[in-house]
């Protein structure tokens, strides 16, 4: 046993957002902390993740993952230190990755915790480049989009946690051209000067279709979609015959209150023989070992840059989440708990 406090602060969803979430949709509450039951561990969370998919879980609709329950703690990726253990193979002081974020202390079923090594990478990296966003980028590009050397690649939301990695992975593996879109001129500069994109544009500066054609006059082979909407329509227009698109997210529509119109040019999918395929990262667990081996090597060699935007304090977690939805982050948005 180690330092077990009397209470832990945790974020609850108290009403379902209508459109954009607001602060009043959430409440920071205190809950009692007790010693773990057999087979469980008590974890002091050090870092937690906020991700776009969490917005979907705030709606009471059937999906690939159950919705958050009202007046219950929300969930999400977190990494922390074990302070009490009643599970074989897990010791006080071990660091673990688990799915009970949005709280200071988590009572975790040890079967759903994975030990991580802080000597190999900063603990927060297991929520980003070496975690779910990294595997999403890796599987989405190499397995779903069937990327091959020489492909021209377009990435939307390219300065975010997934998009920034997709573009760099493509460059490392021999893309002929990588183009990214982002929501500010500063992020556009970051894409070309730091992440090695060949071209990038600010989607707020003009029609996406026109800017993409200027950036990729010969067309694109692969599109990695984090945005949806006008970006997907533009990509379909610019894709070459046999092009492939990985549909990872549609953050442009997560807060819509009415159904978003689909691309108006889907007829081109037929003539160009395009493949548009969605991705759920859990379907690609078989790539985990190869993913960690490759990405850790690229990090060590300096070929890969993994940025984080860090917000301090559990009390600021909802603000970090809303900021991520607005695109305030560069790379992975992380909430770190100060002590």
C-alpha positions as CSV (number, residue, x, y, z in Angstrom):
1,X,0.0,0.0,0.0
2,X,1.0,3.6,-0.6
3,X,-0.5,7.0,-0.4
4,X,-4.3,6.5,-0.7
5,X,-6.2,9.7,-0.3
6,X,-9.7,10.0,1.1
7,X,-11.3,11.5,-2.1
8,X,-10.5,11.9,-5.8
9,X,-11.8,14.5,-8.1
10,X,-13.4,13.3,-11.3
11,X,-15.3,14.8,-14.2
12,X,-18.9,13.8,-14.8
13,X,-21.1,14.5,-17.9
14,X,-24.2,16.1,-16.4
15,X,-26.2,16.8,-19.6
16,X,-25.8,15.8,-23.2
17,X,-24.5,18.7,-25.3
18,X,-26.6,20.2,-28.0
19,X,-24.2,21.2,-30.7
20,X,-20.9,22.5,-29.3
21,X,-20.3,21.4,-25.7
22,X,-20.2,24.1,-23.0
23,X,-18.8,24.2,-19.5
24,X,-22.3,23.6,-18.0
25,X,-22.4,20.1,-19.6
26,X,-19.8,18.9,-17.1
27,X,-19.2,18.8,-13.4
28,X,-16.0,18.2,-11.4
29,X,-17.0,16.2,-8.3
30,X,-15.4,14.4,-5.5
31,X,-15.6,10.6,-5.0
32,X,-14.3,8.4,-2.1
33,X,-11.2,6.4,-2.7
34,X,-10.9,2.9,-1.2
35,X,-8.3,0.1,-1.4
36,X,-8.6,-2.1,-4.5
37,X,-10.5,-5.4,-4.4
38,X,-8.8,-8.6,-5.5
39,X,-7.7,-8.5,-9.1
40,X,-7.7,-4.7,-9.2
41,X,-5.2,-1.9,-8.8
42,X,-5.5,1.7,-7.6
43,X,-3.7,4.1,-10.0
44,X,-2.8,7.8,-9.4
45,X,-3.2,9.2,-12.9
46,X,-0.4,11.4,-14.1
47,X,-1.5,12.2,-17.7
48,X,-4.9,11.8,-19.5
49,X,-5.9,12.1,-23.1
50,X,-8.6,14.1,-24.7
51,X,-9.6,12.9,-28.1
52,X,-12.2,13.8,-30.8
53,X,-14.1,10.5,-30.5
54,X,-15.1,11.5,-26.9
55,X,-17.5,14.0,-28.4
56,X,-19.5,11.2,-30.0
57,X,-19.7,9.4,-26.7
58,X,-21.5,12.4,-25.2
59,X,-24.5,11.7,-27.4
60,X,-27.0,9.0,-26.4
61,X,-26.8,7.1,-29.7
62,X,-25.8,3.5,-30.6
63,X,-22.3,3.4,-31.9
64,X,-19.2,1.3,-31.9
65,X,-18.5,2.3,-28.3
66,X,-21.2,2.9,-25.6
67,X,-22.1,6.5,-24.7
68,X,-20.9,8.2,-21.5
69,X,-23.5,7.8,-18.8
70,X,-24.9,10.9,-17.1
71,X,-23.7,11.7,-13.6
72,X,-20.9,9.1,-13.9
73,X,-17.2,9.6,-14.4
74,X,-16.2,9.9,-18.1
75,X,-13.6,7.5,-19.5
76,X,-10.5,7.8,-21.7
77,X,-6.9,6.9,-22.0
78,X,-4.7,7.7,-19.0
79,X,-1.3,6.7,-17.7
80,X,-0.3,6.7,-14.1
81,X,1.4,5.1,-11.1
82,X,0.1,2.2,-9.1
83,X,-0.4,3.3,-5.4
84,X,-2.1,0.1,-4.2
85,X,-2.3,-3.4,-5.8
86,X,-4.4,-6.5,-5.2
87,X,-3.5,-8.0,-8.5
88,X,-0.7,-10.5,-9.3
89,X,2.0,-9.1,-11.5
90,X,1.3,-5.5,-10.7
91,X,3.4,-3.7,-8.0
92,X,3.2,-0.4,-6.3
93,X,5.3,2.0,-8.3
94,X,4.6,0.4,-11.6
95,X,3.4,2.7,-14.4
96,X,0.3,1.5,-16.4
97,X,-1.8,2.6,-19.3
98,X,-5.5,2.1,-18.9
99,X,-8.9,3.5,-19.9
100,X,-10.2,5.3,-16.8
101,X,-9.1,8.9,-17.4
102,X,-11.0,12.0,-16.4
103,X,-10.2,11.4,-12.7
104,X,-7.2,11.8,-10.3
105,X,-7.3,8.2,-9.0
106,X,-8.6,5.2,-10.9
107,X,-9.7,1.8,-9.5
108,X,-8.8,-0.4,-12.5
109,X,-9.4,-4.0,-13.3
110,X,-5.8,-5.2,-13.8
111,X,-6.9,-7.2,-16.9
112,X,-7.5,-3.8,-18.6
113,X,-4.2,-2.3,-17.6
114,X,-0.9,-2.4,-19.5
115,X,2.5,-1.8,-17.9
116,X,4.6,0.8,-19.6
117,X,8.3,1.7,-19.3
118,X,9.1,5.3,-18.4
119,X,12.7,4.7,-19.3
120,X,11.9,4.0,-23.0
121,X,9.8,7.1,-23.6
122,X,8.0,9.9,-21.6
123,X,4.9,8.5,-20.0
124,X,2.7,10.9,-22.0
125,X,4.0,9.4,-25.2
126,X,1.9,6.2,-24.5
127,X,-1.2,8.4,-25.0
128,X,0.1,9.8,-28.3
129,X,2.8,8.8,-30.6
130,X,3.2,5.3,-29.0
131,X,-0.4,5.0,-28.2
132,X,-3.8,5.0,-29.8
133,X,-3.2,8.1,-32.1
134,X,0.1,6.7,-33.3
135,X,-1.4,3.2,-34.1
136,X,-4.3,4.9,-35.8
137,X,-2.0,6.8,-38.0
138,X,0.2,3.8,-38.7
139,X,-2.6,1.3,-39.4
140,X,-4.6,3.9,-41.3
141,X,-1.8,4.7,-43.7
142,X,0.0,1.4,-44.2
143,X,-2.8,-1.1,-43.8
144,X,-6.1,0.6,-44.6
145,X,-4.8,3.0,-47.3
146,X,-2.3,0.4,-48.6
147,X,0.4,3.1,-48.9
148,X,3.3,2.4,-51.2
149,X,6.5,4.2,-51.9
150,X,6.0,7.0,-54.4
151,X,2.4,7.7,-53.4
152,X,1.2,11.3,-53.2
153,X,-0.6,11.8,-49.9
154,X,-3.0,14.4,-48.6
155,X,-3.8,14.7,-44.9
156,X,-6.5,16.8,-43.3
157,X,-6.3,18.0,-39.8
158,X,-2.6,17.6,-40.4
159,X,-1.3,19.4,-37.3
160,X,-3.3,17.2,-34.9
161,X,-2.3,14.1,-32.9
162,X,-3.0,11.7,-35.8
163,X,-2.5,13.8,-38.8
164,X,0.9,15.1,-37.9
165,X,2.1,11.5,-37.6
166,X,0.5,10.3,-40.9
167,X,2.4,12.9,-42.9
168,X,5.7,12.1,-41.3
169,X,5.2,8.4,-41.6
170,X,4.5,8.8,-45.3
171,X,7.6,10.9,-45.8
172,X,9.8,8.4,-43.9
173,X,8.5,5.6,-46.1
174,X,9.1,7.3,-49.4
175,X,6.0,9.4,-50.4
176,X,6.6,11.4,-53.5
177,X,4.6,14.3,-52.1
178,X,2.8,15.0,-48.8
179,X,0.2,17.8,-48.5
180,X,-1.5,18.9,-45.3
181,X,-4.4,21.2,-44.4
182,X,-4.6,23.0,-41.1
183,X,-6.6,25.8,-39.5
184,X,-4.0,28.6,-39.1
185,X,-1.1,30.0,-40.9
186,X,1.2,29.2,-38.0
187,X,0.2,25.5,-38.3
188,X,0.8,25.6,-42.0
189,X,4.4,26.8,-41.4
190,X,4.8,24.1,-38.8
191,X,3.8,21.4,-41.3
192,X,6.3,22.4,-43.9
193,X,9.2,23.6,-41.7
194,X,9.1,21.1,-38.9
195,X,7.2,18.0,-40.0
196,X,8.6,17.9,-43.5
197,X,5.4,18.2,-45.6
198,X,6.0,19.3,-49.1
199,X,3.1,21.7,-49.1
200,X,0.3,22.8,-46.8
201,X,-2.6,25.3,-46.8
202,X,-4.9,27.0,-44.4
203,X,-8.4,25.8,-45.2
204,X,-9.8,29.0,-43.8
205,X,-8.1,31.0,-46.6
206,X,-10.2,29.8,-49.5
207,X,-12.1,26.8,-51.0
208,X,-10.4,23.6,-50.0
209,X,-10.8,22.1,-53.5
210,X,-8.9,25.0,-55.2
211,X,-6.1,25.0,-52.6
212,X,-5.6,21.3,-52.9
213,X,-5.4,21.4,-56.7
214,X,-2.8,24.1,-56.4
215,X,-0.8,22.1,-53.9
216,X,-1.1,18.8,-55.8
217,X,-1.5,19.6,-59.5
218,X,-0.9,16.1,-60.5
219,X,-3.4,14.6,-58.1
220,X,-3.2,12.4,-55.0
221,X,-3.0,8.7,-54.5
222,X,-3.9,8.6,-50.8
223,X,-6.2,10.7,-48.6
224,X,-6.2,10.4,-44.8
225,X,-9.4,12.1,-43.6
226,X,-9.7,13.5,-40.1
227,X,-12.2,16.2,-41.1
228,X,-14.9,15.2,-43.5
229,X,-17.1,17.6,-45.3
230,X,-15.5,19.9,-47.9
231,X,-12.1,18.2,-47.4
232,X,-13.5,14.8,-48.4
233,X,-15.2,16.2,-51.4
234,X,-12.0,18.0,-52.5
235,X,-9.9,14.9,-52.0
236,X,-12.3,12.8,-54.2
237,X,-11.9,15.4,-56.9
238,X,-8.1,15.3,-56.7
239,X,-7.6,11.6,-56.4
240,X,-6.1,9.6,-59.2
241,X,-7.6,6.4,-60.6
242,X,-7.2,3.7,-58.0
243,X,-6.8,6.2,-55.2
244,X,-7.4,5.1,-51.6
245,X,-8.9,7.1,-48.7
246,X,-8.8,6.2,-45.0
247,X,-11.8,7.8,-43.2
248,X,-10.6,8.3,-39.7
249,X,-12.7,11.2,-38.4
250,X,-15.1,14.0,-39.3
251,X,-14.4,16.6,-36.7
252,X,-16.0,19.3,-38.9
253,X,-19.3,17.7,-38.1
254,X,-19.1,16.3,-34.5
255,X,-21.0,19.3,-33.1
256,X,-23.6,19.6,-35.9
257,X,-27.2,19.5,-34.8
258,X,-28.5,18.6,-38.3
259,X,-27.2,15.8,-40.6
260,X,-24.3,17.0,-42.6
261,X,-24.6,16.7,-46.4
262,X,-22.3,14.1,-48.0
263,X,-19.8,14.9,-50.8
264,X,-21.6,16.0,-54.0
265,X,-19.1,14.2,-56.2
266,X,-19.4,10.6,-55.1
267,X,-20.1,9.6,-58.7
268,X,-16.3,10.0,-59.2
269,X,-15.7,7.1,-56.9
270,X,-17.1,4.8,-59.6
271,X,-15.1,6.1,-62.6
272,X,-11.9,6.4,-60.7
273,X,-12.3,3.1,-59.0
274,X,-11.6,4.7,-55.6
275,X,-11.5,2.9,-52.3
276,X,-12.9,4.7,-49.3
277,X,-12.5,2.8,-46.0
278,X,-13.2,3.6,-42.4
279,X,-10.8,2.7,-39.6
280,X,-11.3,1.7,-36.0
281,X,-8.0,1.3,-34.3
282,X,-9.1,-1.7,-32.2
283,X,-9.3,-3.7,-35.5
284,X,-5.6,-3.4,-36.0
285,X,-4.1,-4.7,-32.7
286,X,-2.1,-7.3,-34.7
287,X,0.1,-4.4,-35.9
288,X,1.0,-3.3,-32.3
289,X,4.5,-5.0,-32.1
290,X,5.6,-3.8,-35.6
291,X,4.2,-0.3,-34.9
292,X,6.1,0.1,-31.6
293,X,9.3,-1.2,-33.2
294,X,9.1,1.1,-36.2
295,X,7.9,4.2,-34.5
296,X,10.3,3.9,-31.5
297,X,13.2,3.6,-34.0
298,X,12.1,6.7,-36.0
299,X,11.9,8.6,-32.7
300,X,15.4,7.6,-31.7
301,X,16.8,8.4,-35.0
302,X,15.3,11.9,-35.1
303,X,13.3,11.1,-38.3
304,X,10.0,11.6,-36.4
305,X,8.9,14.6,-34.4
306,X,6.0,14.1,-31.9
307,X,4.6,17.3,-30.4
308,X,2.3,17.6,-27.5
309,X,0.1,20.4,-26.2
310,X,0.0,20.1,-22.4
311,X,-2.7,21.5,-20.1
312,X,-1.9,21.3,-16.4
313,X,-4.5,20.2,-13.8
314,X,-7.5,17.9,-13.7
315,X,-9.7,21.0,-13.1
316,X,-8.7,22.2,-16.6
317,X,-9.5,18.9,-18.4
318,X,-12.8,20.0,-20.0
319,X,-11.2,23.2,-21.1
320,X,-8.5,21.1,-22.8
321,X,-11.2,19.0,-24.5
322,X,-13.0,22.0,-25.8
323,X,-9.7,23.5,-27.0
324,X,-8.9,20.3,-28.9
325,X,-12.3,20.4,-30.6
326,X,-11.5,24.0,-31.7
327,X,-8.1,23.0,-33.0
328,X,-6.1,24.8,-30.3
329,X,-3.6,21.9,-30.0
330,X,-0.5,21.1,-32.0
331,X,0.1,17.4,-31.9
332,X,-1.4,15.5,-29.1
333,X,-3.5,17.3,-26.5
334,X,-2.6,16.0,-23.0
335,X,-3.8,16.9,-19.6
336,X,-1.2,16.5,-16.9
337,X,-2.1,16.4,-13.2
338,X,0.0,18.6,-11.0
339,X,0.7,17.5,-7.5
